[in-house]
Each structure stands twice: as structure tokens, then as C-alpha cells.
Amino acid sequence: MRAALPCLLTLLASACAAPDRHALPEGSGAGLLYRDADPPPGAEICAAPQWQQGQRFTLVAGGWARAEFVVAATGPAGHELAESSGLRQFFTSDFAIAGQEVAGAPASAVTNDPPDPILDFPLWPGKRWSAEFARRSAGADAALLARADYLCETWETLRVPAGEMRALRILRRLRRADDPAGEEQVALYWWAPEAGFFARKLEDGVLLELEEARRP
């Protein structure tokens, strides 16, 4: 039996009870705060993927728990990933995380305003970027203002269930924007251009690895 994994790109924001459980609180962040503009001479560049509708990805944790994702929509307006659990994840055309919602359950909606640039293409080793955004959860009393700092560290060759592939390791540090000394959530992502997806992801103590990447 397959066990469902939590959302691949989890947008954590606890919602408090409110009169309208579907309403999103007001709020927005400053957006992109900083990005390295140009790669150093000789850097190996990773361009944005070209997703296709119907493209599928499977991630596995511990060899038994699986999450399957399909590209439900893609185009100039953005991208949508549908997970086997019913979760829908929304991205901008340049792969920033715009939000998520369980199909048929508007009370589960979470949005990032503006979207969180988890992948700021083109990527290269040493690239840094930072952003501020408001996480708005349906039914919450207020938005959570967050800051994310990213560092694309290095190329690595990984062996995952899908095979051997090269990937760029990306470090993410997330905290409340209004509490610079507060607790950070640290995550690592390995983006594999060959697969057009994450080859590995370590977040909240859970290690996910790519088991399959399949085009339609």
C-alpha cells in the first residue's frame, strides 16, 4: 500500500478560526529584495525547464511513501501541479510559488503575496537571492510576513531511485520578516535539469528523492 507524502512544496501557515473560513487575510510583502545579476565568467548555467502538460514526477521517502505529481497546466500565465492526494500547487511562469489548495476545499487555500521565488532561473553555483512575501491562509486572522534567503551552492552528482543525475544544491533559510533574530527553517533542494524537477529535497527532517520523471 502506498502512503501519501505531505505536499512537495509545503506552504506552512497555521490558520486561526475566523468568521469566514474561506476568506484570505490582507497583506503583501516587498517581493524580491536582492538577486545576483550576472554569473561569474565560466560558470555552468542552468536554464528554466520547459514543462509539458501531462508530464509526471514521482517522489519517494524511505522507499515506501510516494507522492505523484502531474503538470496539469503550463503556459505564459503560470504552471499548476496536481498531486495524487488532491493538492494543487500554483507557480508563476518563472516558477515562483504562488500558492496551493486542495481540490474542492477552498478553506485549505494558501497564497504567497507576492510569490516566493524558490527557483530564480537562470541558476549557477554561488548565486544568491532573497525575497519577502506574505503567506495568506484562508480563515486566518492575519497574514504571516516571511523572508526567504537562497543560495545556489554547487553542482553535485546524485544517485536517487530514478538513476544517477547532476543537480544544483540550493540552500533555503526561511524566517519571519518581522523577527530577524527568530527561529529559521532551513531546507535543501537539489534541482536536476535532466529531469526538470527536484532530484532530492530535505525539508522539515523529511528526505524525498525522485523515483520517476516521465514526459507525456
C-alpha positions in Angstrom: 0.0 0.0 0.0 1.3 3.5 -0.9 1.3 6.1 1.8 0.7 9.7 0.7 3.5 12.2 1.4 3.0 15.7 2.6 3.0 18.4 -0.1 6.2 18.7 -2.0 6.4 22.4 -1.7 4.8 22.9 1.7 3.5 26.4 2.4 3.2 26.2 6.2 1.0 28.8 7.8 -1.4 27.9 10.7 -4.9 29.3 10.3 -6.9 30.6 13.3 -10.7 30.5 13.4 -12.4 33.4 11.7 -16.0 34.2 10.8 -15.4 33.4 7.1 -13.2 30.4 6.8 -12.7 30.9 3.1 -11.5 34.5 3.3 -7.9 35.3 2.8 -6.4 37.9 5.2 -5.0 41.1 3.7 -1.2 41.6 3.4 1.7 41.6 1.0 5.4 41.6 1.1 8.1 43.6 -0.6 8.9 40.9 -3.1 12.4 40.4 -4.5 14.9 42.1 -2.2 18.1 41.0 -3.8 19.5 38.8 -6.6 22.9 38.3 -8.1 22.5 39.8 -11.6 25.3 38.1 -13.6 27.1 34.7 -13.3 30.9 34.8 -13.0 32.9 34.0 -16.1 32.9 30.3 -16.9 30.0 29.4 -14.6 27.8 26.5 -15.7 24.3 27.9 -16.2 21.0 26.1 -15.6 18.1 27.4 -17.6 14.4 27.1 -16.6 12.7 23.9 -17.6 10.2 23.5 -20.3 7.3 21.7 -18.6 4.7 19.9 -20.7 1.1 19.3 -19.8 0.8 15.7 -18.6 4.4 15.5 -17.5 4.7 13.3 -14.4 7.1 13.2 -11.4 7.2 10.7 -8.5 9.0 11.4 -5.2 9.6 8.7 -2.6 10.6 8.8 1.1 12.1 5.8 2.7 11.3 3.6 -0.2 7.7 3.2 0.7 5.9 6.6 0.9 5.2 8.1 -2.5 3.8 11.4 -3.9 2.9 11.6 -7.6 2.7 14.9 -9.4 1.4 15.7 -12.8 1.7 19.0 -14.7 -2.0 19.9 -15.0 -1.4 23.2 -16.8 1.5 25.2 -18.1 1.9 28.4 -20.2 2.6 32.1 -20.0 0.1 32.5 -17.2 1.9 30.0 -15.0 2.0 26.4 -14.1 -0.1 24.0 -12.0 1.0 20.8 -10.4 -1.7 18.3 -9.3 -0.7 15.8 -6.5 -2.2 12.4 -6.1 -3.6 13.5 -2.7 -5.8 16.1 -4.4 -3.5 19.1 -3.6 -3.0 21.6 -6.4 0.2 23.8 -6.4 0.4 27.0 -8.4 3.5 28.6 -9.8 4.2 31.7 -11.8 5.6 31.4 -15.3 9.1 31.7 -13.8 8.5 29.0 -11.2 7.9 31.1 -8.1 5.5 29.5 -5.6 2.1 31.4 -5.8 0.1 29.1 -3.6 -1.7 25.9 -3.1 -5.2 24.5 -2.5 -6.8 21.0 -2.1 -9.2 20.5 -4.9 -12.8 21.3 -3.8 -11.7 22.7 -0.5 -11.3 26.5 -0.7 -10.8 26.6 3.1 -7.4 25.0 2.5 -6.1 27.8 0.3 -2.7 29.4 1.0 -1.2 32.1 -1.2 2.2 33.9 -1.2 1.8 37.6 -2.0 4.0 38.2 -4.0 5.0 34.7 -5.0 8.1 33.0 -3.3 10.9 32.7 -5.8 12.1 29.3 -4.8 13.7 28.8 -8.2 15.2 32.0 -9.6 16.3 31.0 -13.1 18.9 31.0 -14.5 20.8 29.3 -11.7 24.5 28.9 -11.2 26.8 27.9 -8.3 27.2 30.8 -5.9 24.0 32.7 -7.0 22.2 34.4 -4.1 18.7 35.9 -3.9 16.3 37.0 -1.2 12.6 37.8 -1.1 9.9 39.0 1.3 6.3 37.8 0.9 3.1 37.5 2.9 1.7 34.0 3.5 -2.1 34.3 3.5 -4.1 31.3 4.8 -7.8 31.0 4.3 -9.6 31.8 7.6 -6.5 33.2 9.3 -6.8 36.4 11.2 -3.6 37.9 9.7 -1.0 37.2 7.0 2.4 36.0 8.1 5.2 38.1 6.7 8.1 35.9 5.7 11.6 36.3 4.4 13.4 33.7 2.4 17.2 33.8 1.6 18.5 31.4 -1.1 22.0 30.3 -2.0 22.6 28.0 -5.0 25.6 26.3 -3.6 27.2 23.8 -6.1 26.7 21.1 -8.7 26.5 17.5 -7.3 26.2 14.1 -8.9 23.4 12.2 -7.1 22.2 8.6 -7.2 18.5 8.5 -6.5 15.9 5.9 -7.3 15.4 7.5 -10.7 19.1 7.0 -11.5 22.3 9.0 -11.5 22.0 12.7 -12.3 23.7 16.0 -11.8 21.8 18.6 -9.7 22.3 22.0 -8.3 22.1 22.1 -4.5 20.0 25.1 -3.2 20.0 26.2 0.5 16.9 28.0 1.7 16.6 29.9 5.0 13.1 31.0 6.0 12.0 33.2 8.9 9.5 35.8 9.9 10.4 39.1 8.3 9.5 41.0 11.4 11.7 38.9 13.7 15.3 38.9 12.4 16.6 37.0 15.5 13.8 34.5 15.4 13.9 30.8 14.5 14.9 29.8 11.0 13.5 26.9 8.9 16.4 25.6 6.8 15.8 23.3 3.8 17.9 21.9 1.0 16.8 21.3 -2.6 18.6 19.6 -5.4 17.4 20.7 -8.8 18.1 18.3 -11.7 17.9 19.9 -15.2 17.9 16.5 -16.8 14.7 15.6 -15.0 13.2 19.1 -15.0 12.4 18.6 -11.3 13.9 18.1 -7.9 16.1 15.1 -7.6 16.2 15.4 -3.9 14.6 17.5 -1.2 15.3 17.7 2.5 12.7 19.7 4.4 11.3 19.5 7.9 13.5 16.5 8.5 12.0 14.5 5.6 14.2 13.3 2.7 12.4 13.0 -0.6 14.1 11.6 -3.7 13.0 11.4 -7.3 11.8 7.9 -8.3 10.5 8.7 -11.8 10.3 11.6 -14.2 8.1 10.9 -17.3 7.0 13.1 -20.2 3.7 12.5 -21.9 
